[in-house]
Amino acid sequence: MGARAAVIALWLLAAVLLGATVWPFVAGGPIGLAGLDARRSQPLTPPSPADLALPPVESFSETLNRPLFTATRRPLSPGEMLQGQEMKSAAAAPAGKGEKVILGRYVLRGVVVTPEQKILMLSRQDTGVALRLKEGDALDDWRIAAIAQDHIVLSKGGQQERIPLRDKP
């Protein structure tokens, strides 16, 4: 008899829960059917271009300060920065582990590749000024011929230089 009572109790509980779920929609009121009709009658307005506009790249200073191709994404310590400066001036090598230096003075901060646009984000080693470049833009004497997720192509005169963005392990 105990099992039968448990089954009946579960059916009663299910009926109460179903009633509690359906009641607000049947009863009307602000969350019932009347509220849904009122919301449906309001026209749907698309967002304005100002609502969709992105802030300028300079407002992402924290993103620019964290090396994209460094495993920890932590800013370099003053000692690491000093060692990196010595390396840069001596051999135009990457500033830190995983950072890529282009043309001896631009640190790669990121690449954005979408069907609509391709952007190369760099910063100058000496000043830290952020640059956003597209295909066709000039970088010193070079022109950015192509931007891909894993490499860029620079051209100058008839010469082309393919630069991988990641070091191979």
C-alpha positions as CSV (number, residue, x, y, z in Angstrom):
1,M,0.0,0.0,0.0
2,G,2.9,2.3,0.6
3,A,4.1,2.2,-3.0
4,R,0.6,3.1,-4.3
5,A,0.4,6.1,-1.9
6,A,3.8,7.3,-3.1
7,V,2.6,7.2,-6.8
8,I,-0.6,9.1,-6.0
9,A,1.5,11.7,-4.1
10,L,3.8,12.1,-7.1
11,W,0.8,12.6,-9.4
12,L,-0.7,15.2,-7.1
13,L,2.6,17.0,-6.9
14,A,2.9,17.0,-10.7
15,A,-0.6,18.4,-11.0
16,V,0.2,21.2,-8.5
17,L,3.4,22.1,-10.3
18,L,1.7,22.1,-13.7
19,G,-1.0,24.4,-12.3
20,A,1.5,26.8,-10.8
21,T,3.3,26.9,-14.2
22,V,0.2,27.6,-16.3
23,W,-1.7,29.9,-13.8
24,P,0.2,33.2,-14.6
25,F,-0.6,32.9,-18.3
26,V,-4.2,32.0,-17.8
27,A,-4.9,34.5,-15.1
28,G,-3.8,37.6,-17.1
29,G,-2.1,40.5,-15.3
30,P,1.3,41.9,-16.1
31,I,2.9,38.6,-16.7
32,G,-0.1,36.8,-18.2
33,L,-1.5,36.8,-21.7
34,A,-2.6,40.4,-21.5
35,G,1.0,41.4,-20.7
36,L,2.2,39.4,-23.7
37,D,-0.3,41.1,-26.0
38,A,0.8,44.5,-24.8
39,R,4.4,43.7,-25.5
40,R,3.6,42.4,-29.0
41,S,1.8,45.6,-29.9
42,Q,5.0,47.7,-29.3
43,P,7.0,48.1,-32.6
44,L,10.4,46.5,-32.7
45,T,13.1,49.2,-33.5
46,P,16.5,48.2,-34.8
47,P,19.5,49.5,-32.9
48,S,21.0,52.8,-34.2
49,P,24.5,52.8,-35.7
50,A,25.7,54.7,-32.6
51,D,24.6,51.8,-30.4
52,L,26.6,49.4,-32.5
53,A,29.8,51.6,-32.8
54,L,32.9,50.3,-31.3
55,P,35.1,52.5,-29.1
56,P,38.5,53.6,-30.6
57,V,41.3,51.1,-30.3
58,E,43.1,53.5,-27.8
59,S,40.4,52.7,-25.3
60,F,41.6,49.1,-25.2
61,S,44.9,50.0,-23.5
62,E,44.9,47.0,-21.2
63,T,44.5,44.7,-24.3
64,L,47.3,46.5,-26.0
65,N,49.5,46.2,-22.9
66,R,49.2,42.4,-22.7
67,P,51.3,40.6,-25.3
68,L,49.0,38.6,-27.5
69,F,51.4,35.8,-28.3
70,T,52.8,35.4,-24.8
71,A,51.4,32.4,-23.0
72,T,50.7,34.2,-19.7
73,R,49.4,37.4,-21.4
74,R,51.0,39.3,-18.5
75,P,52.9,42.6,-19.0
76,L,56.7,42.2,-18.9
77,S,58.5,43.1,-15.6
78,P,60.9,46.1,-15.7
79,G,63.8,43.6,-15.8
80,E,62.3,41.7,-18.7
81,M,61.6,45.0,-20.5
82,L,65.2,46.2,-20.0
83,Q,66.5,42.9,-21.3
84,G,64.1,43.0,-24.2
85,Q,65.2,46.6,-25.1
86,E,68.8,45.5,-25.2
87,M,67.9,42.5,-27.4
88,K,65.8,44.7,-29.7
89,S,68.6,47.3,-30.2
90,A,71.2,44.6,-30.7
91,A,69.5,42.2,-33.1
92,A,65.9,43.4,-33.6
93,A,64.7,40.2,-31.8
94,P,61.3,39.8,-30.2
95,A,60.8,41.8,-27.0
96,G,59.7,38.9,-24.9
97,K,58.8,35.3,-25.1
98,G,56.4,34.8,-27.9
99,E,56.3,38.5,-29.0
100,K,56.9,39.2,-32.7
101,V,58.8,42.3,-33.9
102,I,58.2,43.4,-37.4
103,L,60.7,45.6,-39.3
104,G,62.8,45.8,-36.2
105,R,60.6,48.3,-34.4
106,Y,56.9,47.3,-34.4
107,V,55.6,44.8,-31.9
108,L,52.7,42.7,-33.1
109,R,49.7,43.1,-30.9
110,G,47.1,41.3,-32.8
111,V,45.4,40.4,-36.1
112,V,41.7,40.6,-36.9
113,V,40.6,38.6,-39.9
114,T,36.9,38.6,-40.8
115,P,35.1,38.4,-44.1
116,E,34.5,42.1,-44.0
117,Q,37.9,43.4,-42.9
118,K,41.5,42.4,-42.1
119,I,43.4,44.5,-39.6
120,L,47.0,44.3,-38.3
121,M,47.5,45.8,-34.8
122,L,51.0,46.9,-34.0
123,S,52.7,49.2,-31.5
124,R,56.0,51.1,-31.9
125,Q,58.7,49.7,-29.6
126,D,60.1,53.1,-28.8
127,T,56.9,55.1,-28.1
128,G,54.3,52.4,-27.6
129,V,52.0,54.2,-30.0
130,A,49.3,51.8,-31.2
131,L,48.8,51.4,-35.0
132,R,45.8,49.8,-36.8
133,L,46.7,49.0,-40.4
134,K,44.7,47.4,-43.3
135,E,45.8,45.7,-46.4
136,G,47.3,48.3,-48.8
137,D,48.4,50.6,-45.9
138,A,52.1,51.7,-45.7
139,L,54.4,50.7,-43.0
140,D,57.7,52.6,-43.3
141,D,58.9,51.9,-46.9
142,W,56.8,48.7,-47.1
143,R,53.2,48.2,-48.1
144,I,51.0,45.6,-46.4
145,A,50.1,43.3,-49.3
146,A,48.2,40.7,-47.4
147,I,47.0,39.9,-43.8
148,A,46.1,36.4,-42.8
149,Q,45.6,34.7,-39.4
150,D,49.1,33.2,-39.4
151,H,51.2,35.5,-41.6
152,I,51.4,38.9,-43.3
153,V,53.0,39.8,-46.6
154,L,54.9,43.0,-47.0
155,S,55.9,44.4,-50.4
156,K,58.4,47.0,-51.5
157,G,59.1,47.6,-55.1
158,G,59.0,44.2,-56.7
159,Q,60.1,42.4,-53.5
160,Q,57.7,40.6,-51.2
161,E,58.4,39.4,-47.7
162,R,56.2,36.8,-46.0
163,I,56.3,37.1,-42.2
164,P,54.9,34.3,-40.1
165,L,53.1,35.6,-37.0
166,R,53.8,32.6,-34.8
167,D,57.1,30.9,-34.2
168,K,57.0,27.2,-34.9
169,P,57.5,25.0,-31.9
